[in-house]
Amino acid sequence: MEKFGRSQPVKRVEDIRFVTGHGGYVDDIAPEGSLVAVFYRSPVAHAQITGFGLEEARALEGVHAVLSAGDLAAEGITEGLGYTREDNRDGSLGAAPRYFMLAEERVRFVGEPLAVVLAESVELAKDALELIEFDYEELPAETEMGAGAAELHPEAPGNKAVDFCLGDPEAMEKVIAEAAHVVRADIMDNRVMVVAMEPRGCFAEWDGTRMHLSYNGQGVWAAKAELAKLLSLEPENVRVTHPDVGGGFGMKAKLYPEYIVCAAAARKLGRPVRWIADRTESMLADNGARDLSHESLLAFDKDLKIIGYHVKTKYNLGAYPSNFGQKIQTTLFAKVFTGVYDIKTALLEAEGYFTNTTPTDAYRGAGRPEAIFALERMMHYAAHELGVDVWELRRRNFVQPGAFPYRSFSGELYDVGNFPALLDRAAEEVALSGFEARVAASREAGKLRGMGLCYYIESILGDPNETAQVEFLKDGSVNIYVGTQSNGQGHETVYAHFLSDQTGIPQDQIRVIQGDSDLIATGGGTGGSRSVTTQANATLAVVEVMVEAFGDFLAEKMAVPREDVSFDDESFRIKGSNAAPTMLDVAEMAAEAGRQDLMIHRKSARLPGRSYPNGVHVAEVEVDPETGAVSLERYVVVDDFGNLINPMLAEGQVHGGVVQGLGQVLMENVTYDEDGQLLTASFMDYAVPRAADVPMIEFTSVPVPSTANPMGMKGCGEAGTVGSMAAGANAVMDALARGGVKRAEMPFTPSRVWKMLRDADTAA
């Protein structure tokens, strides 16, 4: 494994382009002369459409069209957006109502698109919006899961879309009856928004035969297949591209109605069409995330070993079943349901409900942050109720190093791990022995100090297959075409770095090309922390092809047996010769010999197994009882990502993920009123962390190389969020417990924390 251990911190090459304003984002590169699309969105959460007047808007000078659902149907677009469905406990599939491009007959959430105006400018389009007449009969809005205020879809009686079960209820009842200790808690995981730096947008162009859709997404091939299906086009007549993308986080992984509508409009009008959301529009219409509640239980034997874990979940799907919405809190949650603990009996019951809110879908971690949050909050509560140290309770229940490979309750095969070693390292890094002295110092200053611990594990998701293609160019440079899609993670740096490591080709002569369905035939896109492990695996495979092909060529050219030609990751060696041509040298020889077949090499490869990044997050906070303000004093992360290509990029990914998780803990919270109106539709009302809200995040790598791929890697893109939610929440709860607060839920805003402490004083 030596050649995978170089782990040099290489600075990101793409950053200069981004920070100097030279990024090519979708709204920067839309074709000249594009018509502008602006969407008319529902102002009410639930209503029957009784009238929809578009004629005045259509008559406005500079407006080329105003399209509604009927116009899409006339163009042959009658299917809804695609999505996955979950298995119910009775063997049936989750509810499958149509997810409309533009609302028909009824609107089901504030912000649902009803029509699109195509005009010469944004200003003209917005003027036309004012002329649209929308008549409706308002219906009761269902904002609570299963509350019975209104039924959204006939396919889901009582609005229950999914009834999922993993485990044996009878076995769980038996374990609870035999347990020496049982700890119960209700845990809330509040709704948040993704608010990527770059709002969603697209442009579409039609040349009479082919459709080109460009949008800021996370993978082009699934989108190409769905777009071809919805527009009734042959796949070869659809091209999907992604330019630079300013943050995705799962929210941009799917096709949205706006993209299909813009493509249909471009085909109908014969003009390119562009659309970019403003911030409030994004907050109304982008997929939301989290939004679930748990009734949780941990059962222990007399030695405080966990013998049973039961979670009963309700999760909010919003108004429609989105891309992975049904599976996030079920199948994906189950991947790491029992975390890093040796739990033989467990039960996950999950009910998914429709409500008159924006649909929910993937957000950094997609099920794994939710699962680890629920489990690690329970470990915190259990330790306090049972009177045992939170660190000790975890140590007693870890899957031990000698137990790997370990088959978890949900069937995941954890290949390697050393959880006790990482926990011990975290205790050193956070100076655990001095914590009580810090508590006392805070108390002297009138503050409450708390420490929160989370030991997370996550399962890498997504397609284990990936493709890489390497092309040698006349100028001596090299293109590598990849099937993943950067959303800001630094792929241009890490992929070029890895190819350089394996071939000796100088990194500055390698160009990474991504996000174009015409340039590479297949790919899995980016999501589930899959990118580096799958793409590096494919790169290894294509390097083997290159070495074999160039070795054959050299043997023929030098008139030596093939076995006399070898490659040492930098140069070819010919037995009995001092010649040591590099891969670029051999490519040049092949070009001069007219061997164009050796200029392009392509290979697909499948990961032999999943990897399971894991680690310890420790947060330390101070709470001011006078104001309720929570101050993050220290944050320490000790991660096992296996072998790292570029530790600098891995640490950056952790920093971003931690801040997103802590944002939910301390301030982020989506709020709807009883009529389904979004009350947090701007940054005046929806808070996200700023630099001053977060301390320097300390990162330490303790690698246990994975055996599930030849590089020994483990994905790291979502790990920060998976670990930070419970660590942050547990830290605040530890501090609040010193003020008499027994149980509390996120977000821990100053007003909420102040009230919790006052209520505890009153109760005391």
N, C-alpha and C positions, 0 to 999 in steps of 0.2 A: 504493500500500500504506500510505499515511499513517495511515488510520484504524485499522490493525492494529498500529501502532507505539507505542501509548500506554503499554503495559507498566508500569502503575502497581502498586506493591506494596500490595495491599489486604488488610487483615487478614481472617482467616476468620470469617464471621458465625456459623457453627455451633459454634465452639469454646466460647462461653459456655455453651451448652446442655450440651455434653459435660462440661466441667470442673466444672460445678456439680451434676452428677448428675442432669440432666434429660433425658438421652438416652432414646430409646424403643427399647431393644433387645428381641430376641424373647422373652427370659425375663421382661422387665418387663411386657409387654403381652398375655401369654397370657390367654385368657378365664377369668373367675372360674368355679370349679367344674370346671376341667379335670382329667381323670385324668392321673396321672403315669406316664410310660413309663420303665422301666429295663430295659436289655438284658442278657441272659445271654450272655457271650462265651466263646469257646473258650479254655481254659487251655493247650492244646497246639497246636503248629504244624501237625501233619499226623497225621490219625487217621481211621479208619473208625468211624462212629457205630454202635454195637451196641445201645444202649438210651438212651431219653430219657424219664424219668419226670417228668411235670408235675402229676399229680393232687394231690399234697400241697400244692404251691404254689397251685393253683387253689382249694383248699378253705380257704385262709387268709382269715379275716374281713378285709374291706376290699379284697380283691383281686377285681377285676371280670373279669379274663381273663388267661390266659397263652397266647400264640399262638406257634406254631412254623410251619415251612414248610408242613406239611400243612394248617394252618388258612388260610394264605394261598391255597393251591391251591383250597380249598373256596370261597373268595371270588372265584375266577376269576383270581387273580394267579399266572400260571405263567411269564411271560416274565422274562428277566433284565434288568439295567440295560443301557442302550445305551452304545456307545462307537464311536470311529472306528477304522478299520483301515488299516494301511499296505500299500503295494504291495511285494511281494517282487521280487527281481531276475529271477525266472522268469515274472513276470506274474501270479502268484496273489496272493491277499490274505493278510494276517497271520492267525494262528490266532484262532478265535472261540468259545471256550468260554463257557458261560453264567455270568454274574456274578450269583450268588444274592442275594436279599433276606435270607433266613435260610438257613443252611447245610442242605443235603440230602445224606444218605448219608456225606459226608466233610467234615471241616474242613481248611482249607488255610493258615491263619495264626493266630497267637495274637491274640485280640481279634476274630475273625470272629463276628458275631452269629448265635446259634442260636435264640433265643427272646426274646420281650418280655413283661414283666409290666406290666399296667395296674392301678394301685391308687390309693387315695385320697391317698397320701402317698409321698414318696421312702423314708421309713423302712420303711413297710409293704412296698413293692416290693422293697427290699433284703432284708428278712426272707424274702420269698417266694423270692428267688434262692437263698437258702441251702437251700431245700427241694427244689430241682430236682436230679434224679438223672441224671447224664450218664455213660453207660458207653461206652467206646471201646476200640478196638484201635489202639495207637499205630503209626504208620508212620514210616519214615526221613524226616527233614527235609532238604530241599534248600535250603541257605542260600547256596551258591556258584553262580554262573552256569555252567550246563552241566557241573556236576561229576559228574552221573550217580548221585547218591544215591537219587533217587526221581523218578517221573514224576507231575506234577500233573494233567495233562489229556490224554486220548487224542487231542485235536485238535492237540497240539503234541508230537510225538515228540522225545525228548531234551530236552524243555522249551523248545525253540527256537520262538518265536512269530513272529519277523520275521527276514528275511534281505534287507536293503536294500542297494542299490548305486546310487551316482550317480557317473558318470564311466566312463572306458575303462581297464580294467586293463592292456591291452597298451600303450596310449599312455603310461601311467605307467611301466611297465617300461622303455620306450625312453628316457624322460626321465631316469630314474635312471641308466641305463647311460651316458648322455652327460654327466652332471653333473660339474662340477669338484669340488663338495663335497656330501656327503650327511650330514645330521645326523639321528640317530634318538633317540627317547626314549619310555619308557613313562610315561604320565601317568594318575594316579588322580583321580577327581572323587567324593569320598566322599558317602555318604547323609546327608541332613539332614532335620529336621522343620520344619514351618512355624510351629508354636506361635503362632498369632494370639492377640492379647490376649483376645478373646472366643472361647470354645470354640464349636463347632458346636451348633446347637439349632434347634427348630422347634415349631410347634403346628399342629394340623389340626382343622377343624370341618366338620361335615356337616349340612346343613339338610333332608335328605331328597331333595334334587335336585342341589344344587351342593356341590362340594368346595372349601374354602378351605384352602390350605397356605401358611403363612407361615414362612419360614426365613431365616437370615442368609447370603444368597448374593450372586451377582454378576450376576444377570440373570434375569428372570422368564419370558421367552417360550419359550425352549428347554425350561425346566423344565415349563411348562404343557403343552406338546405331549407330552413324555414321560410326565408324570403321567396325562394323559388316556388315553394309549395303554395304560399299565400297569394302570390301574383300569377300563379299558373304558368310559370316559365320553366323551360328546361334548365337544369343546373349549370350547363355550360354557358347559358346566356345570363348568368348572374355573377357579378364580381362584387365582393365585399372587402373593404379596406379599413384599417385603423391607422390614423396618423399618430402623432404624439398624444398621450393621454394624461391628463392632469389628475390622477387619482381615480381608482375604480372601486376597490375594497369589496367586491362581490355585487355591489349595487348596479354596476354597469355590465354585468355578465350576460344579460338577456336582451332580447329584442323588446322594445317598448312600442306601444301603439303609434307614437309620433313618427318612428322610422318607417313603418309600413305606409302610413298615410302620406308622408313626403315622397316616398318612392312611387306610390300610385299617382300622386299629383304630377310628378315629373313626367311620367309616361302619358298621362292624359293631356297635359298642356304642351309637351314637347320642349320644355324649358327646364334647366337645372333649378332645383329647389333647395333652399338652405333653411335650417332652423337651429336656434340656440336658446336654451331656457334662461330666464332670469332667476335670481335666487329664490324669490317667493314661489315662483312656478315650480322650481325644483323641490322645495319643501312640501308643496302640495301634492306633487305627482310622482316623485321618485319613490321607489320602494322603501318602506320603513323597515325597522329591524327590532329584534328581541320581542318584547311585549308578551310575557307569559308569567304564569304564577304556578307555584308548586306547593303541594302538601307533601312534606318529606318526613322520612322516618329512618333512623339508624338503630339497629338492634345489636347489642354487645353481649359477649359472654362475661364470666366473672373476672377474666384476665384483661378485659377491655379490648378483646379482639372482635372485629366486626363480623357478625354472622348473618346479617341481613340488611338490605338497603331497598327502600321502597320510595318511589317518586310518582306522584299523581299530578299530572300537568294539564293545564288549560293554556292553549296558545292561540293568538289572534292572527288570522290569515288576512284580515282586511276584507275588502269588498269582493275580491276575485282571487282564485288560486293562481299565484304567480309561479314563475319558473321552477324553483325548488321549495316553494313555501310549505307544501304539505310534508316534505321530508326533513326539513331542518330540525324540528323539535322532536323527531321520531327516529328515523334511521340514522341521521347524522349525529344527533344527540347521543344515540346508543353507542356510537363508535368508542367513546371514552366514558361511558356511563359510570363505571366503577373506578375510573381514574387509575392511580398507581397502587391501589390497595387490593389485597388478596381477598376478594369477596366472592363466596361461592353461591350465595342465594341472593337474587335481586329481582326487582319487579319494576318495570317502567310502564305506566299507563298514561297515554297522552290523547287529549281530545282537542281537535282543531276547529275553530269557529269562524264563521264569516261575521263581519261587522261593517258598518258604514264608515269605514276609515280607509286610508290608502293601503293597497296591498303590501304585505310584508314579504321579504325574501332574504337572500344571503347578505351578511355584513361580516367582515373580517373574522373568520373563524367558523361561521355557519353551523351552529349546533354544538361545536366543541366548547366555545366560551360559555354557552348557556349550561352545558352539562357540568363543566368543571366549577362554575360559579355555584351551582346548586350543591354539589358535593362538598366543596371546600368551605362554604358557609356552614353546612351541617357539621363538618369536623370542628369548626370553631365553636359552634353552639354546644356540641357534645362535650368537648374538652372542658368548657366552663361549667356545664351542668354536672359532669362527673368528677370535677375537681382534679383533673389531671392536666399537666402541661401540654400546650397545643403541639409543641415539637415532639414530645414523647408519644402522644397518641398516634401521630403519623408514623413514627418509627416502629411502633408495635404492629402496624397493619400493612406496611409496605410489602409489595412483591419483592422477595429477597433476590440478591444477585445470582444465587445458585439456581433459581427457579426458571431462568430463561433458556430457551424460548418459552414464553408463557402465554397460554390461551386464556383470554379474559372472558368474563361472563357473557359478553355479547358476541364472542367468537373471533375477536381480533387477536392476531398472533404478534405479540410484542417480541421482537427478535432479541434485543439486548437492553440492558439498563443497569444502573447502579444508583438507585435512589438514595440509600443511606449516605453515600459519599457526597452527593450533591447537597444534601441537607446539612451535613457537617461543614462543608465549605461555606454554605450560606451563613451558618451561625458565626463562623469566623469573620466573614466579610462585613456582617452587620454589627459586629461587636456585641453579641448577645449578652455576654457576661456583664456588660456595663449598662444594660437597659434599665434596671431598677434605679440606678443612680440618676439616669436621665429623667425617669418618671418623677423622682423626688424633686429634682431641679425645676421641672415644669410646674409641679404642685406649688413650690415656693413662689413661683411667678404668677400663680393663679390660673394655671392652664392644666388641661387634662391631656396626658400623652398616651398614645396607644401604638401597638405594633400588630401588624396583620401579616399572616403567613398564608401562602398558597403553594401547593406542589401540584403542578399541572402536567398533563400529558396530552398530546393531540395525535390524531391519525391523519396522515397525508391523504387527501382526497383527489378526485378527478381521474381521468383516463390514464392508465399506466403506460399507454403507448405514446410515442412521440417520434417525430421525423426531423432529421437534419440533412441539409444539402450544402456542399461546399463547392464553390466555383472559383477556378483560377483565371484571372483576367490578364489581358495583354500587358498591362502596365506593371505587372508583378504584385499586384494586390490580390486579396482574396475576399470573396463574399461568403458568409455563412447564413443560410436561410433557416429560420427557426419557426417552430409551430406554436410557440407560446407568445405572449403579448405583454410588453412592459407597460405598466401604469405608473411608472416612477420609481421602480425598484432598483434600477441600475443594470438591466439585462445587457445593454450594449457593452458595458464594461466586463461583466462576469463571464459572458459567453465567449467574448474575444480572448479574455484572459485564460479560460479553460482550454480553448482550441490552441492557443499559443503554447500552453504548458505541454500539451500532448504531441505537438508537431514541431515545435521550434520556430514556427512562423512568427515574426515579430508582431506583437499585439497591435502596434500602430498601423500595420498593413492589413488588418482584418476589419471588415465592415459587417456589422450584424444587420440583417434585413428581416423584417417581421411584418405581420399584419396585412397580407395581401393574398387573397385566395387564388389569384392568377399565377403567383410566383412559386408557391409550394402547394402540393396537392392536398395534404392532410395536416392536421395538427389539433391539439387538445385545448389550446388557449391557456389562459392563466386563471387559476382559482384553486382553493384548497391547499395552498402552499406546495403545489406540484412542480412549479416551473423548473427550478434548478436541477432537481434530482432527475426528472424525466428528460429534460433537454440535454443535460450532461451525459446521460446514459445513451441517448441517440447520437451525440457527438462522438462518444467513444466508439460506437458501432461504425459510424461513417469514417472515422480515422482508420479503423481496421481495414475497411474497404480500400481506402486510399493507399495505405502502406502495402497491401497485397498487390494492387494494380500497378503502383509505381515500382514495386520490387520486381514484378514480372518484366516490366519495361526495361529496367536497369539490367537485369540478368541477360535479356536478349541483346540489348545495346552493347554490353561489355563482354558478351559471349562467355558467360560464366554460368555454372549451375545455379538454379534458383535458391538452393539452400545456402549458397555462399553470400547471399545478399540479406542484410538485416537492418533494422532501424532501432535507434536508441532514444527516441523521443525528441531528438534534435537533428540527427543526420543519418543518412544511409551509410552503411559500412559494407565494403566489398572485400571478402577474404583474399589476402595476398596483395592488397592494393592499399596505398595511402590515401586514395580518393575518399572524400567524405562529403558528398553532395547533400545539400539541404533539400527539404521537400520543395521549396521554391525553385531551387536549381533543377531538380528533376522535372518539375512542371514546365520549366522553360525549355528543357531538352525535348520533352514530349511535344510541345507546341511547334518547335522548329522541325520536328520529324513529321508534322502533320497529324499527330494523334489527338484530334479534337475530342475523341471519346474519353480521354483522360483529363479533360478540363473540368468536367462536372462529375461529382460523386454524391450519391444520395443513399440514405439508409434509414429505415424505421426500426425501432427497438422497443421492447416491452420490459418494464421493470420487473424483476423476479418477485418482488414483494414490497409491501408498504413499509415506510419508516415511521418512527414514533418519537419525534422530538419531545423533550421533557425538561423540567427544571423547576427552580424555586424562585418565587417572587416574595420579597419582604418590603412592606411599606411601613414607615414610621410617621405618625402625624401628631400635631398638637391641636387641641380644640380650645377656643376661647369661650368659656361659659357665658360671658357677658354679651357677646355678639353672635355666638353660634358659628363663627368663622372657623373653617378647617384649614390648617396649614400643613402641606406635605413637607416634612422635614428631611426625609431621606428615602431613597428608593434603590434597592439592590436586587439584581437579577443574576442568578447562576444557572446557565443553560447547558444542556447537552444537545448540540446540533450535529454530533458526529464530526467528520472531517469538514473543514471549511475551505472554500476556494478563496474567499476574500472576507476576513473577519470584520473589516471596516463596514462593508455593506450589510453583513449580518447584524452588527450592532445597531446600525441605522434602522434596520427593519424592526428590531426590538424596541428602540426608542419610540418610533411612530406608533407601534401597536400598544405600548404601555400607555401613551398619552390618550389614545382613543378609548381604552378601557377605563382609565381614570376620569375621563370626561363624563362617562356615564355614572361613575360613582359619585362625583362631586357636584355636577351641575346640569348635565344634559337630560332633558325630559320632554318628550312630546306630550302636549296636552290638548285634548278635544273637549268642547263643552257638550252639554246633553243633547244638543241639536246636531252634533257632528261637525261643528265648525272648528277648524284648527286655530288654536290660540297662540301657537308658537311658530308663526309663518315668516319670521324675519330674525336677523341676528340681534334685534332689539329685545326679542322675547325668548330666543333659544340661544343659550350660552354654550360656547365651546372653549376648551382650555387655551390660554395664552402662555407665552414663555414664562411669565412671572408666576404662573400657577403651579409649575412643575419644577422640582429640583433637578440637579444633574443626576442622570440615571446611570448607576454603576453596573457595568456588565462584565461578567467573567464566564469564560468558556471552559467547561470540563467535559471534553469529548469522550463518548463511548461509541466508537465507529459502528455504524449499522452494518449488519450482515445481509441486508435485503437489497443492496445494490453494490456494484463493483467499486464505487467511489467511497463507500462508507459514509455517505452524507445523510442528513436528515433535514427536511424542509424547515424554513424559519420564518416565513412571511407573516404568519398569523399568530405566532407564539406569544408575542407581547400582549396582545389583547386577551388571549386565553388565560394567561396568568394574572393579569393586573386587576381584573374586576373583583375577584374574591380577595386578593391581597389588600387592595384599597378599602373595600367595604369592611373587611375584618379588622383593619387598623382603626377605622373610625369607631366600630363597635367596641373595640377594646378600650378606647379612650372614653366612650360614652358610658361603659359599664362602671367606670370609676366615678361617674356622676349619677349612678343609680338607674340607668336605662338598661332594660333587659333585652328587648328586641327592637330592631328598627330596620327600615328599608331605604334603598337609594331613591333619588339622589340626595346626598347629604349637603343640601344648600344651607346657608346660614340661618334663614328663617325657620326651616324645618328642624335643624339641629337645636336652635334656641328653644323652640317649642317642646321638643323631646325632653330636654333637660328641665324645663319649667314644669312639664307634666310629671316628670319623675320626682321633682321636689314636692309637688302637691300631693302625689300619692304617698310619699314617705311621711 
